[in-house]
């Protein structure tokens, strides 16, 4: 059981990192888009 909790915590930390990465990519895409106007 202890192992499962550890795995979930690692997974959540990994997901948070990925979300942050995606968010930053999104922001830079939006910035590029606004330059085209």
HTML snippet that shows the backbone in 3Dmol.js (N, CA, C, O; Angstrom):
<script src="https://3Dmol.org/build/3Dmol-min.js"></script>
<div id="view" style="width:600px;height:400px;position:relative"></div>
<script>
const pdb = `
ATOM      1  N   UNK A   1       0.840  -1.199   0.000  1.00  0.00           N
ATOM      2  CA  UNK A   1       0.000   0.000   0.000  1.00  0.00           C
ATOM      3  C   UNK A   1       0.880   1.256   0.000  1.00  0.00           C
ATOM      4  O   UNK A   1       0.629   2.206  -0.741  1.00  0.00           O
ATOM      5  N   UNK A   2       1.902   1.238   0.836  1.00  0.00           N
ATOM      6  CA  UNK A   2       2.824   2.381   0.903  1.00  0.00           C
ATOM      7  C   UNK A   2       3.410   2.668  -0.480  1.00  0.00           C
ATOM      8  O   UNK A   2       3.564   3.822  -0.880  1.00  0.00           O
ATOM      9  N   UNK A   3       3.731   1.595  -1.194  1.00  0.00           N
ATOM     10  CA  UNK A   3       4.294   1.712  -2.530  1.00  0.00           C
ATOM     11  C   UNK A   3       3.349   2.428  -3.481  1.00  0.00           C
ATOM     12  O   UNK A   3       3.765   3.271  -4.276  1.00  0.00           O
ATOM     13  N   UNK A   4       2.083   2.082  -3.389  1.00  0.00           N
ATOM     14  CA  UNK A   4       1.076   2.662  -4.274  1.00  0.00           C
ATOM     15  C   UNK A   4       1.009   4.172  -4.082  1.00  0.00           C
ATOM     16  O   UNK A   4       0.962   4.932  -5.049  1.00  0.00           O
ATOM     17  N   UNK A   5       1.004   4.592  -2.835  1.00  0.00           N
ATOM     18  CA  UNK A   5       0.935   6.029  -2.532  1.00  0.00           C
ATOM     19  C   UNK A   5       2.155   6.742  -3.109  1.00  0.00           C
ATOM     20  O   UNK A   5       2.040   7.830  -3.673  1.00  0.00           O
ATOM     21  N   UNK A   6       3.317   6.121  -2.961  1.00  0.00           N
ATOM     22  CA  UNK A   6       4.546   6.716  -3.486  1.00  0.00           C
ATOM     23  C   UNK A   6       4.450   6.874  -4.998  1.00  0.00           C
ATOM     24  O   UNK A   6       4.813   7.912  -5.552  1.00  0.00           O
ATOM     25  N   UNK A   7       3.957   5.834  -5.655  1.00  0.00           N
ATOM     26  CA  UNK A   7       3.819   5.860  -7.109  1.00  0.00           C
ATOM     27  C   UNK A   7       2.875   6.969  -7.546  1.00  0.00           C
ATOM     28  O   UNK A   7       3.156   7.696  -8.498  1.00  0.00           O
ATOM     29  N   UNK A   8       1.762   7.094  -6.849  1.00  0.00           N
ATOM     30  CA  UNK A   8       0.780   8.127  -7.192  1.00  0.00           C
ATOM     31  C   UNK A   8       1.384   9.513  -6.997  1.00  0.00           C
ATOM     32  O   UNK A   8       1.177  10.404  -7.821  1.00  0.00           O
ATOM     33  N   UNK A   9       2.125   9.696  -5.916  1.00  0.00           N
ATOM     34  CA  UNK A   9       2.754  10.999  -5.668  1.00  0.00           C
ATOM     35  C   UNK A   9       3.732  11.345  -6.782  1.00  0.00           C
ATOM     36  O   UNK A   9       3.770  12.481  -7.255  1.00  0.00           O
ATOM     37  N   UNK A  10       4.524  10.358  -7.199  1.00  0.00           N
ATOM     38  CA  UNK A  10       5.473  10.590  -8.294  1.00  0.00           C
ATOM     39  C   UNK A  10       4.722  10.941  -9.564  1.00  0.00           C
ATOM     40  O   UNK A  10       5.104  11.856 -10.293  1.00  0.00           O
ATOM     41  N   UNK A  11       3.651  10.206  -9.821  1.00  0.00           N
ATOM     42  CA  UNK A  11       2.864  10.436 -11.031  1.00  0.00           C
ATOM     43  C   UNK A  11       2.271  11.837 -11.030  1.00  0.00           C
ATOM     44  O   UNK A  11       2.290  12.527 -12.050  1.00  0.00           O
ATOM     45  N   UNK A  12       1.746  12.253  -9.887  1.00  0.00           N
ATOM     46  CA  UNK A  12       1.145  13.589  -9.795  1.00  0.00           C
ATOM     47  C   UNK A  12       2.202  14.671  -9.988  1.00  0.00           C
ATOM     48  O   UNK A  12       1.953  15.669 -10.664  1.00  0.00           O
ATOM     49  N   UNK A  13       3.362  14.482  -9.408  1.00  0.00           N
ATOM     50  CA  UNK A  13       4.438  15.460  -9.568  1.00  0.00           C
ATOM     51  C   UNK A  13       4.829  15.545 -11.039  1.00  0.00           C
ATOM     52  O   UNK A  13       5.066  16.632 -11.565  1.00  0.00           O
ATOM     53  N   UNK A  14       4.894  14.382 -11.700  1.00  0.00           N
ATOM     54  CA  UNK A  14       5.241  14.337 -13.119  1.00  0.00           C
ATOM     55  C   UNK A  14       4.180  15.049 -13.945  1.00  0.00           C
ATOM     56  O   UNK A  14       4.505  15.816 -14.852  1.00  0.00           O
ATOM     57  N   UNK A  15       2.919  14.800 -13.636  1.00  0.00           N
ATOM     58  CA  UNK A  15       1.821  15.432 -14.364  1.00  0.00           C
ATOM     59  C   UNK A  15       1.868  16.946 -14.203  1.00  0.00           C
ATOM     60  O   UNK A  15       1.658  17.686 -15.163  1.00  0.00           O
ATOM     61  N   UNK A  16       2.141  17.398 -12.991  1.00  0.00           N
ATOM     62  CA  UNK A  16       2.235  18.840 -12.743  1.00  0.00           C
ATOM     63  C   UNK A  16       3.318  19.463 -13.612  1.00  0.00           C
ATOM     64  O   UNK A  16       3.124  20.533 -14.190  1.00  0.00           O
ATOM     65  N   UNK A  17       4.462  18.785 -13.700  1.00  0.00           N
ATOM     66  CA  UNK A  17       5.552  19.300 -14.528  1.00  0.00           C
ATOM     67  C   UNK A  17       5.117  19.397 -15.977  1.00  0.00           C
ATOM     68  O   UNK A  17       5.363  20.402 -16.644  1.00  0.00           O
ATOM     69  N   UNK A  18       4.462  18.336 -16.464  1.00  0.00           N
ATOM     70  CA  UNK A  18       4.021  18.317 -17.857  1.00  0.00           C
ATOM     71  C   UNK A  18       3.007  19.424 -18.113  1.00  0.00           C
ATOM     72  O   UNK A  18       3.066  20.099 -19.140  1.00  0.00           O
ATOM     73  N   UNK A  19       2.080  19.610 -17.185  1.00  0.00           N
ATOM     74  CA  UNK A  19       1.073  20.663 -17.344  1.00  0.00           C
ATOM     75  C   UNK A  19       1.748  22.026 -17.409  1.00  0.00           C
ATOM     76  O   UNK A  19       1.387  22.872 -18.227  1.00  0.00           O
ATOM     77  N   UNK A  20       2.719  22.226 -16.550  1.00  0.00           N
ATOM     78  CA  UNK A  20       3.440  23.502 -16.536  1.00  0.00           C
ATOM     79  C   UNK A  20       4.132  23.724 -17.879  1.00  0.00           C
ATOM     80  O   UNK A  20       4.104  24.825 -18.431  1.00  0.00           O
ATOM     81  N   UNK A  21       4.759  22.655 -18.402  1.00  0.00           N
ATOM     82  CA  UNK A  21       5.427  22.739 -19.699  1.00  0.00           C
ATOM     83  C   UNK A  21       4.444  23.112 -20.796  1.00  0.00           C
ATOM     84  O   UNK A  21       4.699  24.007 -21.602  1.00  0.00           O
ATOM     85  N   UNK A  22       3.312  22.410 -20.813  1.00  0.00           N
ATOM     86  CA  UNK A  22       2.296  22.680 -21.830  1.00  0.00           C
ATOM     87  C   UNK A  22       1.789  24.106 -21.713  1.00  0.00           C
ATOM     88  O   UNK A  22       1.579  24.785 -22.719  1.00  0.00           O
ATOM     89  N   UNK A  23       1.597  24.553 -20.493  1.00  0.00           N
ATOM     90  CA  UNK A  23       1.102  25.904 -20.262  1.00  0.00           C
ATOM     91  C   UNK A  23       2.087  26.928 -20.833  1.00  0.00           C
ATOM     92  O   UNK A  23       1.680  27.891 -21.484  1.00  0.00           O
ATOM     93  N   UNK A  24       3.367  26.718 -20.589  1.00  0.00           N
ATOM     94  CA  UNK A  24       4.376  27.647 -21.094  1.00  0.00           C
ATOM     95  C   UNK A  24       4.411  27.629 -22.618  1.00  0.00           C
ATOM     96  O   UNK A  24       4.533  28.681 -23.245  1.00  0.00           O
ATOM     97  N   UNK A  25       4.305  26.437 -23.223  1.00  0.00           N
ATOM     98  CA  UNK A  25       4.279  26.348 -24.685  1.00  0.00           C
ATOM     99  C   UNK A  25       3.074  27.091 -25.225  1.00  0.00           C
ATOM    100  O   UNK A  25       3.173  27.825 -26.208  1.00  0.00           O
ATOM    101  N   UNK A  26       1.935  26.897 -24.576  1.00  0.00           N
ATOM    102  CA  UNK A  26       0.708  27.577 -24.979  1.00  0.00           C
ATOM    103  C   UNK A  26       0.887  29.082 -24.949  1.00  0.00           C
ATOM    104  O   UNK A  26       0.505  29.781 -25.887  1.00  0.00           O
ATOM    105  N   UNK A  27       1.472  29.577 -23.865  1.00  0.00           N
ATOM    106  CA  UNK A  27       1.674  31.015 -23.722  1.00  0.00           C
ATOM    107  C   UNK A  27       2.548  31.544 -24.854  1.00  0.00           C
ATOM    108  O   UNK A  27       2.240  32.584 -25.438  1.00  0.00           O
ATOM    109  N   UNK A  28       3.624  30.848 -25.169  1.00  0.00           N
ATOM    110  CA  UNK A  28       4.513  31.334 -26.221  1.00  0.00           C
ATOM    111  C   UNK A  28       3.828  31.263 -27.581  1.00  0.00           C
ATOM    112  O   UNK A  28       4.078  32.106 -28.442  1.00  0.00           O
ATOM    113  N   UNK A  29       2.968  30.269 -27.785  1.00  0.00           N
ATOM    114  CA  UNK A  29       2.216  30.193 -29.040  1.00  0.00           C
ATOM    115  C   UNK A  29       1.274  31.376 -29.154  1.00  0.00           C
ATOM    116  O   UNK A  29       1.153  31.982 -30.219  1.00  0.00           O
ATOM    117  N   UNK A  30       0.612  31.702 -28.065  1.00  0.00           N
ATOM    118  CA  UNK A  30      -0.323  32.833 -28.068  1.00  0.00           C
ATOM    119  C   UNK A  30       0.418  34.127 -28.369  1.00  0.00           C
ATOM    120  O   UNK A  30      -0.081  34.976 -29.107  1.00  0.00           O
ATOM    121  N   UNK A  31       1.592  34.275 -27.805  1.00  0.00           N
ATOM    122  CA  UNK A  31       2.393  35.480 -28.045  1.00  0.00           C
ATOM    123  C   UNK A  31       2.747  35.566 -29.523  1.00  0.00           C
ATOM    124  O   UNK A  31       2.640  36.635 -30.126  1.00  0.00           O
ATOM    125  N   UNK A  32       3.168  34.447 -30.113  1.00  0.00           N
ATOM    126  CA  UNK A  32       3.500  34.438 -31.540  1.00  0.00           C
ATOM    127  C   UNK A  32       2.284  34.798 -32.376  1.00  0.00           C
ATOM    128  O   UNK A  32       2.387  35.567 -33.332  1.00  0.00           O
ATOM    129  N   UNK A  33       1.139  34.245 -32.019  1.00  0.00           N
ATOM    130  CA  UNK A  33      -0.090  34.527 -32.759  1.00  0.00           C
ATOM    131  C   UNK A  33      -0.422  36.009 -32.729  1.00  0.00           C
ATOM    132  O   UNK A  33      -0.806  36.580 -33.750  1.00  0.00           O
ATOM    133  N   UNK A  34      -0.281  36.630 -31.585  1.00  0.00           N
ATOM    134  CA  UNK A  34      -0.674  38.034 -31.462  1.00  0.00           C
ATOM    135  C   UNK A  34       0.266  38.937 -32.271  1.00  0.00           C
ATOM    136  O   UNK A  34      -0.127  40.035 -32.664  1.00  0.00           O
ATOM    137  N   UNK A  35       1.487  38.493 -32.522  1.00  0.00           N
ATOM    138  CA  UNK A  35       2.413  39.300 -33.317  1.00  0.00           C
ATOM    139  C   UNK A  35       1.980  39.375 -34.773  1.00  0.00           C
ATOM    140  O   UNK A  35       2.325  40.326 -35.474  1.00  0.00           O
ATOM    141  N   UNK A  36       1.229  38.380 -35.232  1.00  0.00           N
ATOM    142  CA  UNK A  36       0.840  38.343 -36.641  1.00  0.00           C
ATOM    143  C   UNK A  36      -0.242  39.352 -36.992  1.00  0.00           C
ATOM    144  O   UNK A  36      -0.402  39.704 -38.161  1.00  0.00           O
ATOM    145  N   UNK A  37      -0.980  39.820 -36.004  1.00  0.00           N
ATOM    146  CA  UNK A  37      -2.088  40.744 -36.293  1.00  0.00           C
ATOM    147  C   UNK A  37      -1.615  42.047 -36.917  1.00  0.00           C
ATOM    148  O   UNK A  37      -2.430  42.921 -37.214  1.00  0.00           O
TER     149      UNK A  37
END
`;
const viewer = $3Dmol.createViewer("view");
viewer.addModel(pdb, "pdb");
viewer.setStyle({}, {cartoon: {color: "spectrum"}});
viewer.zoomTo();
viewer.render();
</script>
